[in-house]
């Protein structure tokens, strides 16, 4: 079976998959359910290509399929967590109001579901290419490097989220709205986001120490250095995580302002400056 024949079957699978999700969305009157299923769709296509690309190297096919499935399911879980209990996303509500409920049920099929289905098929083409060709018929250094890198990023994403969840119990509430995004989401600037997040944590720890009326002389300076929240680090560290909300960014920005004031030696009641 040729590359394009398999890709065409993948497109057919994506069409059936998205059509079934659209039928459910019409029943629920909620087009935003497409978002988590879009991520899971890559796992579906990766498995489809695995079954059809018979000439590919089995080890590489398994590696690609597992990595794509883990990524797609992680994205799906992240979006389910983020949207749970919130009803239809405001973007789709605006479209529903614009076109009217009596029309949007079928407009959404093309505007939302088929559009995302086409994008899913196009973006998944490298998954097929990596599984289709059998040469070389062994793992190469690039295979190993890619697998290790993907695993490291996933572990870092989940590990940083768990550590941040623990730290959140001692920090102001400004980060609470962004916790699901920190725990599950990471973008192109992940490393920069982690660095800025660490600085923000240090700054907010200082602010929290002030709120707890720590009376040890010089405690704020010991907890975090002056200007730890400076240069907007308390507000824009979430840039490294692509799915942070405007509300979360706004509240974090306000937290960053108060953090800078705390860390720059402006004592609150109960704190003795050294």
Beta strands, then each sheet from edge to edge (+ up, - down):
end
